């Protein structure tokens, strides 16, 4: 899993967990119909470990912060995965965790810095203040 795949796995997993928590599933319904949280959590944990490992030794201080935040959020996810039953309420508590939210905020910032959105790029090209106003 490369850097972009790890980021996508974590972001998509969080979106899934938000929807899962909203379903109000009681703990122990992992054998019933519908999607279950455990495979998503396992994928997110793997992505956080890989992302943390790849960024931990970088020279950029913010990349080391991301690695540390992945370690902390990964510990919370590993704790959740150690539970026999995973219901909506415990997933909702994970979603509210400052550690998971820190990783997501880090990744949004990091991704945007690496690849600015097309909208932002086109807007920044619309006017260049350093060029002055040719109509003035």
Backbone as a chain_set.jsonl record, in Angstrom:
{"seq": "XXXXXXXXXXXXXXXXXXXXXXXXXXXXXXXXXXXXXXXXXXXXXXXXXXXXXXXXXXXXXXXXXXXXXXXXXXXXXXXXXXXXXXXXXXXXXXXXXXXXXXXXXXXXXXXXXXXXXXXXXXXXXXXXXXXXXXXX", "coords": {"N": [[0.856, -1.175, 0.0], [0.729, 2.11, -0.986], [1.583, 5.565, -0.175], [-0.554, 7.319, -0.995], [-2.64, 5.457, -1.243], [-2.835, 4.551, 1.388], [-3.678, 6.898, 2.69], [-6.155, 7.292, 1.397], [-7.508, 4.95, 2.194], [-7.756, 5.36, 4.96], [-9.263, 7.768, 5.065], [-11.622, 7.027, 3.638], [-12.418, 4.917, 5.223], [-13.064, 6.23, 7.613], [-15.308, 7.697, 6.786], [-17.06, 5.559, 6.283], [-17.245, 4.568, 8.912], [-18.57, 6.672, 10.19], [-21.125, 6.483, 9.025], [-21.779, 3.902, 9.831], [-21.876, 4.162, 12.627], [-24.11, 5.776, 12.852], [-26.178, 4.049, 12.33], [-27.057, 2.764, 14.575], [-26.517, 0.167, 15.503], [-26.607, -2.618, 17.642], [-24.07, -3.948, 19.859], [-22.461, -6.928, 18.855], [-23.715, -7.656, 16.508], [-22.332, -8.487, 14.332], [-22.548, -10.734, 12.783], [-24.866, -10.648, 11.419], [-26.961, -9.398, 8.67], [-25.767, -6.927, 6.286], [-23.196, -4.328, 6.161], [-20.178, -4.592, 8.075], [-18.187, -3.325, 10.787], [-15.643, -4.279, 11.495], [-13.858, -5.28, 9.302], [-13.316, -2.837, 7.997], [-12.107, -1.348, 10.038], [-9.834, -2.938, 10.429], [-8.526, -2.563, 7.97], [-8.062, 0.216, 8.117], [-6.334, 0.307, 10.322], [-4.112, -1.127, 9.335], [-3.385, 0.613, 7.251], [-2.717, 2.906, 8.738], [-0.516, 1.991, 10.207], [1.288, 1.447, 8.126], [1.484, 4.012, 6.957], [2.426, 5.495, 9.136], [4.905, 4.188, 9.549], [6.207, 4.825, 7.151], [6.467, 7.582, 7.282], [7.723, 8.222, 9.653], [10.535, 8.528, 9.848], [11.174, 10.694, 8.327], [12.491, 13.912, 7.34], [10.947, 16.215, 7.467], [9.248, 17.922, 9.928], [6.405, 17.943, 10.26], [5.585, 15.615, 8.98], [6.538, 13.704, 10.709], [4.89, 14.262, 12.862], [2.425, 13.43, 11.822], [2.977, 10.683, 11.642], [3.217, 10.044, 14.376], [0.631, 10.704, 15.277], [-0.793, 8.801, 13.821], [0.142, 6.516, 15.079], [-0.999, 6.807, 17.638], [-3.805, 6.925, 17.08], [-3.997, 4.474, 15.829], [-3.536, 2.764, 17.981], [-5.905, 3.128, 19.412], [-7.728, 2.075, 17.571], [-6.786, -0.565, 17.421], [-7.355, -1.346, 20.026], [-10.159, -1.282, 19.928], [-10.58, -3.288, 18.021], [-9.804, -5.465, 19.532], [-11.957, -6.037, 21.022], [-14.653, -8.254, 21.615], [-17.197, -7.82, 20.569], [-18.475, -5.4, 18.35], [-20.261, -2.585, 18.212], [-22.473, 0.094, 17.133], [-22.319, 2.167, 19.039], [-19.767, 2.049, 20.309], [-18.167, 2.448, 18.084], [-18.97, 5.007, 17.417], [-17.886, 6.377, 19.573], [-15.165, 6.005, 19.016], [-15.041, 7.472, 16.641], [-15.32, 10.017, 17.664], [-12.977, 10.343, 18.956], [-10.141, 12.224, 19.783], [-7.711, 11.494, 18.814], [-8.137, 10.012, 16.431], [-9.434, 11.982, 14.964], [-7.371, 13.851, 14.805], [-5.561, 12.554, 13.086], [-7.079, 12.499, 10.719], [-7.426, 15.266, 10.207], [-4.734, 15.984, 9.951], [-4.128, 14.521, 7.612], [-5.856, 15.661, 5.715], [-4.789, 18.24, 5.545], [-2.124, 17.652, 4.781], [-2.518, 16.244, 2.348], [-3.723, 18.247, 0.805], [-1.666, 20.094, 0.683], [0.189, 18.673, -0.79], [-1.159, 18.136, -3.196], [-2.856, 20.55, -4.382], [-6.314, 21.436, -4.567], [-8.213, 21.37, -7.641], [-9.999, 23.462, -7.982], [-8.989, 25.463, -6.289], [-6.522, 25.908, -7.513], [-7.296, 26.892, -10.061], [-8.59, 29.238, -9.32], [-6.519, 30.665, -8.143], [-5.022, 31.232, -10.326], [-6.499, 33.048, -11.679], [-6.08, 35.728, -11.033], [-3.173, 37.508, -10.644], [-1.517, 39.143, -8.345], [1.071, 40.052, -8.341], [1.612, 40.744, -10.896], [0.366, 43.091, -11.422], [-2.157, 45.463, -12.494], [-3.157, 45.539, -15.708], [-5.05, 47.191, -16.856], [-5.111, 49.532, -15.47]], "CA": [[0.0, 0.0, 0.0], [1.556, 3.316, -1.035], [1.149, 6.695, 0.64], [-1.884, 7.763, -1.421], [-3.601, 4.396, -0.909], [-3.015, 4.566, 2.845], [-4.502, 8.06, 3.011], [-7.513, 7.018, 0.903], [-8.09, 3.909, 3.053], [-8.104, 5.975, 6.249], [-10.358, 8.722, 4.862], [-12.834, 6.282, 3.263], [-12.813, 4.151, 6.411], [-13.726, 7.137, 8.549], [-16.651, 7.961, 6.245], [-17.847, 4.355, 6.553], [-17.509, 4.481, 10.35], [-19.616, 7.645, 10.527], [-22.41, 5.899, 8.621], [-21.998, 2.728, 10.682], [-22.28, 4.629, 13.955], [-25.452, 6.354, 12.739], [-27.173, 2.987, 12.164], [-27.55, 2.32, 15.878], [-26.391, -1.287, 15.624], [-26.141, -3.073, 18.953], [-22.857, -4.765, 19.846], [-22.713, -8.343, 18.632], [-24.484, -7.899, 15.283], [-21.377, -8.639, 13.235], [-22.85, -11.897, 11.961], [-26.113, -10.385, 10.706], [-26.833, -8.792, 7.343], [-25.258, -5.563, 6.198], [-21.75, -4.154, 6.334], [-19.684, -4.661, 9.448], [-17.095, -2.383, 11.02], [-14.34, -4.917, 11.731], [-12.938, -5.233, 8.148], [-12.917, -1.443, 7.759], [-11.16, -1.007, 11.094], [-8.585, -3.65, 10.15], [-7.882, -1.855, 6.858], [-7.579, 1.502, 8.609], [-5.178, 0.058, 11.179], [-2.992, -1.468, 8.452], [-2.979, 1.846, 6.553], [-2.054, 3.799, 9.7], [0.802, 1.426, 10.509], [2.136, 1.678, 6.948], [1.71, 5.448, 6.829], [3.305, 5.875, 10.243], [6.247, 3.668, 9.291], [6.85, 5.517, 6.022], [6.695, 8.993, 7.591], [8.382, 8.386, 10.955], [11.945, 8.904, 9.751], [11.34, 11.805, 7.381], [13.08, 15.127, 7.932], [9.9, 17.216, 7.66], [8.64, 17.718, 11.247], [4.969, 17.633, 10.201], [5.431, 14.2, 8.612], [6.738, 12.944, 11.951], [3.664, 14.464, 13.646], [1.426, 12.517, 11.24], [3.351, 9.329, 12.055], [2.881, 9.897, 15.797], [-0.826, 10.683, 15.386], [-1.219, 7.483, 13.321], [0.438, 5.539, 16.142], [-1.991, 6.963, 18.705], [-5.116, 6.495, 16.579], [-3.891, 3.034, 15.597], [-3.7, 2.095, 19.281], [-7.338, 3.148, 19.717], [-8.387, 1.119, 16.667], [-6.389, -1.903, 17.868], [-8.145, -1.62, 21.236], [-11.52, -1.584, 19.478], [-10.539, -4.596, 17.364], [-9.62, -6.509, 20.542], [-13.254, -6.304, 21.645], [-15.374, -9.367, 20.985], [-18.352, -7.293, 19.845], [-18.334, -4.005, 17.955], [-21.537, -1.993, 17.827], [-22.444, 1.495, 16.712], [-21.956, 3.1, 20.111], [-18.31, 2.085, 20.504], [-17.622, 3.059, 16.867], [-19.228, 6.439, 17.543], [-16.884, 6.896, 20.512], [-13.904, 6.076, 18.274], [-15.159, 8.602, 15.711], [-15.167, 11.253, 18.433], [-11.636, 10.362, 19.553], [-9.256, 13.288, 19.327], [-6.592, 10.876, 18.097], [-8.579, 9.728, 15.069], [-9.682, 13.276, 14.306], [-6.074, 14.465, 14.514], [-5.036, 11.912, 11.877], [-7.856, 12.969, 9.566], [-7.071, 16.666, 9.953], [-3.369, 15.947, 9.422], [-4.139, 14.012, 6.241], [-6.483, 16.66, 4.843], [-3.787, 19.3, 5.363], [-0.99, 17.079, 4.049], [-2.96, 15.964, 0.976], [-3.959, 19.517, 0.122], [-0.367, 20.705, 0.428], [0.851, 17.911, -1.845], [-1.926, 18.281, -4.43], [-3.94, 21.516, -4.179], [-7.516, 21.115, -5.334], [-8.305, 22.018, -8.95], [-10.728, 24.724, -7.814], [-8.068, 26.437, -5.713], [-5.515, 26.21, -8.522], [-7.86, 27.744, -11.101], [-8.872, 30.541, -8.733], [-5.276, 31.384, -7.917], [-4.505, 31.641, -11.619], [-7.374, 34.071, -12.239], [-5.506, 37.06, -10.817], [-1.842, 37.461, -10.059], [-1.258, 40.491, -7.824], [2.45, 40.464, -8.632], [1.662, 41.213, -12.275], [-0.24, 44.415, -11.509], [-3.394, 45.551, -13.266], [-2.821, 46.159, -16.99], [-6.08, 48.145, -17.226], [-5.023, 50.729, -14.622]], "C": [[0.899, 1.235, 0.0], [0.919, 4.431, -0.207], [-0.277, 7.133, 0.295], [-2.956, 6.727, -1.074], [-3.878, 4.363, 0.596], [-3.923, 5.721, 3.257], [-5.951, 7.814, 2.596], [-8.219, 5.981, 1.778], [-8.552, 4.503, 4.377], [-9.294, 6.917, 6.085], [-11.669, 8.015, 4.518], [-13.347, 5.469, 4.451], [-13.543, 5.012, 7.416], [-15.146, 7.459, 8.072], [-17.568, 6.77, 6.491], [-18.218, 4.286, 8.034], [-18.547, 5.498, 10.807], [-20.994, 7.086, 10.203], [-22.761, 4.706, 9.505], [-22.511, 3.143, 12.056], [-23.71, 5.16, 13.938], [-26.543, 5.292, 12.631], [-27.733, 2.469, 13.483], [-27.497, 0.815, 16.063], [-25.928, -1.667, 17.027], [-24.859, -3.891, 18.809], [-23.246, -6.22, 19.636], [-23.49, -8.649, 17.371], [-23.572, -8.116, 14.077], [-21.649, -9.857, 12.361], [-24.136, -11.712, 11.163], [-25.874, -9.757, 9.349], [-26.256, -7.378, 7.405], [-23.762, -5.493, 6.419], [-21.369, -4.152, 7.816], [-18.433, -3.801, 9.577], [-15.721, -3.047, 11.073], [-13.413, -4.895, 10.497], [-12.451, -3.808, 7.831], [-11.884, -1.005, 8.786], [-9.809, -1.684, 10.866], [-7.809, -2.965, 9.015], [-7.31, -0.516, 7.288], [-6.332, 1.322, 9.466], [-3.95, -0.267, 10.331], [-2.467, -0.218, 7.74], [-2.253, 2.797, 7.494], [-0.664, 3.297, 10.062], [1.75, 1.701, 9.344], [2.483, 3.159, 6.796], [2.666, 5.93, 7.921], [4.737, 5.424, 10.019], [6.955, 4.457, 8.187], [7.167, 6.981, 6.33], [7.542, 9.229, 8.84], [9.805, 8.908, 10.863], [12.21, 10.04, 8.767], [11.909, 13.021, 8.108], [12.043, 16.198, 8.214], [9.21, 16.959, 9.007], [7.15, 17.351, 11.189], [4.734, 16.178, 9.801], [5.65, 13.305, 9.832], [5.534, 13.091, 12.883], [2.571, 13.519, 13.137], [1.71, 11.085, 11.687], [2.958, 9.081, 13.508], [1.361, 9.855, 15.994], [-1.394, 9.355, 14.875], [-0.971, 6.408, 14.378], [-0.622, 5.6, 17.236], [-3.38, 6.494, 18.261], [-5.12, 4.995, 16.309], [-4.053, 2.242, 16.887], [-5.175, 2.044, 19.673], [-8.085, 2.139, 18.846], [-8.042, -0.313, 17.076], [-7.157, -2.303, 19.13], [-9.568, -2.017, 20.855], [-11.571, -2.975, 18.843], [-10.357, -5.741, 18.356], [-10.933, -6.858, 21.25], [-13.968, -7.417, 20.887], [-16.516, -8.863, 20.107], [-18.152, -5.81, 19.565], [-19.68, -3.499, 17.461], [-21.365, -0.521, 17.475], [-21.954, 2.442, 17.792], [-20.449, 3.185, 20.308], [-17.619, 2.689, 19.278], [-17.822, 4.569, 16.919], [-18.223, 7.079, 18.503], [-15.508, 6.974, 19.854], [-13.928, 7.267, 17.332], [-14.926, 9.934, 16.418], [-13.771, 11.393, 19.034], [-10.775, 11.456, 18.944], [-8.095, 12.712, 18.523], [-6.962, 10.565, 16.648], [-8.827, 11.025, 14.301], [-8.384, 13.996, 13.962], [-5.477, 13.874, 13.239], [-5.772, 12.435, 10.645], [-7.515, 14.41, 9.212], [-5.662, 16.762, 9.382], [-3.376, 15.563, 7.939], [-4.798, 14.98, 5.272], [-5.478, 17.768, 4.528], [-2.641, 18.809, 4.485], [-1.352, 16.836, 2.583], [-3.14, 17.249, 0.19], [-2.64, 20.222, -0.188], [0.367, 19.994, -0.709], [0.174, 18.1, -3.195], [-3.076, 19.245, -4.192], [-5.134, 21.163, -5.076], [-7.552, 21.913, -6.625], [-8.991, 23.374, -8.84], [-9.8, 25.806, -7.294], [-7.023, 26.867, -6.737], [-6.065, 27.143, -9.589], [-8.173, 29.135, -10.567], [-7.587, 31.335, -8.543], [-4.68, 31.864, -9.225], [-5.314, 32.793, -12.226], [-6.792, 35.471, -12.084], [-4.175, 36.889, -10.125], [-1.473, 38.878, -9.636], [0.152, 40.962, -8.131], [2.601, 41.013, -10.044], [1.074, 42.615, -12.448], [-1.506, 44.355, -12.37], [-3.096, 46.247, -14.577], [-3.842, 47.213, -17.426], [-5.966, 49.454, -16.453], [-4.178, 51.8, -15.254]], "O": [[1.739, 1.39, 0.887], [-0.147, 4.254, 0.383], [-1.111, 7.299, 1.186], [-4.057, 7.088, -0.658], [-5.017, 4.17, 1.021], [-4.828, 5.547, 4.074], [-6.872, 8.098, 3.362], [-9.407, 6.125, 2.07], [-9.637, 4.174, 4.857], [-10.233, 6.87, 6.879], [-12.718, 8.37, 5.055], [-14.554, 5.349, 4.658], [-14.532, 4.579, 8.008], [-16.079, 7.487, 8.874], [-18.727, 6.948, 6.866], [-19.36, 3.984, 8.378], [-19.326, 5.216, 11.717], [-21.921, 7.199, 11.004], [-23.92, 4.529, 9.881], [-23.455, 2.555, 12.584], [-24.439, 5.003, 14.917], [-27.719, 5.603, 12.821], [-28.771, 1.807, 13.501], [-28.365, 0.248, 16.727], [-24.964, -1.098, 17.54], [-24.6, -4.461, 17.75], [-24.246, -6.686, 20.18], [-23.894, -9.794, 17.169], [-23.996, -7.946, 12.934], [-21.039, -10.0, 11.301], [-24.457, -12.542, 10.313], [-24.73, -9.599, 8.921], [-26.266, -6.731, 8.453], [-23.135, -6.476, 6.815], [-22.153, -3.756, 8.679], [-17.713, -3.579, 8.604], [-14.726, -2.414, 10.72], [-12.252, -4.511, 10.646], [-11.299, -3.616, 7.442], [-10.894, -0.361, 8.438], [-8.762, -1.075, 11.085], [-6.59, -2.809, 9.093], [-6.209, -0.146, 6.88], [-5.381, 2.095, 9.352], [-2.867, 0.261, 10.583], [-1.257, -0.016, 7.638], [-1.276, 3.43, 7.097], [0.265, 4.091, 10.207], [2.883, 2.135, 9.551], [3.633, 3.514, 6.539], [3.601, 6.684, 7.65], [5.677, 6.179, 10.267], [8.154, 4.723, 8.276], [8.051, 7.561, 5.7], [8.029, 10.34, 9.051], [10.235, 9.667, 11.732], [13.361, 10.305, 8.421], [11.817, 13.134, 9.33], [12.236, 17.015, 9.114], [8.643, 15.885, 9.207], [6.686, 16.534, 11.985], [3.762, 15.572, 10.252], [5.009, 12.262, 9.961], [5.193, 12.158, 13.611], [1.876, 12.884, 13.93], [0.793, 10.357, 12.067], [2.424, 8.021, 13.834], [0.862, 9.058, 16.789], [-2.364, 8.841, 15.431], [-1.784, 5.499, 14.549], [-1.091, 4.564, 17.707], [-4.049, 5.754, 18.982], [-6.126, 4.321, 16.532], [-4.645, 1.163, 16.881], [-5.644, 1.038, 20.204], [-8.97, 1.432, 19.328], [-8.914, -1.181, 17.076], [-7.559, -3.457, 19.281], [-10.116, -2.977, 21.398], [-12.496, -3.746, 19.099], [-10.72, -6.877, 18.052], [-11.012, -7.844, 21.983], [-13.888, -7.498, 19.662], [-16.772, -9.41, 19.035], [-17.714, -5.058, 20.435], [-20.175, -3.933, 16.421], [-20.263, 0.025, 17.517], [-21.253, 3.412, 17.501], [-19.908, 4.28, 20.459], [-16.601, 3.366, 19.413], [-16.943, 5.327, 16.51], [-17.764, 8.197, 18.269], [-14.76, 7.917, 20.11], [-12.942, 7.997, 17.233], [-14.39, 10.87, 15.824], [-13.425, 12.449, 19.562], [-10.697, 11.587, 17.723], [-7.557, 13.384, 17.642], [-6.176, 10.829, 15.739], [-8.469, 11.141, 13.129], [-8.304, 14.677, 12.939], [-4.945, 14.607, 12.405], [-5.144, 12.774, 9.641], [-7.337, 14.735, 8.038], [-5.416, 17.523, 8.446], [-2.714, 16.2, 7.119], [-4.354, 15.112, 4.132], [-5.339, 18.179, 3.377], [-2.24, 19.495, 3.545], [-0.585, 17.181, 1.684], [-2.747, 17.325, -0.974], [-2.52, 20.879, -1.222], [1.076, 20.625, -1.492], [0.846, 18.21, -4.22], [-4.171, 18.812, -3.835], [-4.973, 20.66, -6.188], [-6.989, 23.005, -6.702], [-8.609, 24.324, -9.523], [-9.813, 26.933, -7.789], [-6.677, 28.045, -6.821], [-5.385, 28.088, -9.989], [-8.034, 30.117, -11.296], [-7.568, 32.547, -8.759], [-3.903, 32.819, -9.231], [-4.866, 33.437, -13.175], [-7.008, 36.319, -12.95], [-4.079, 36.189, -9.117], [-1.153, 39.717, -10.478], [0.399, 42.167, -8.177], [3.595, 41.669, -10.358], [1.259, 43.25, -13.487], [-1.86, 43.302, -12.9], [-2.806, 47.443, -14.574], [-3.536, 48.046, -18.28], [-6.68, 50.406, -16.769], [-4.002, 52.87, -14.672]]}, "num_chains": 1, "name": "protein.A"}
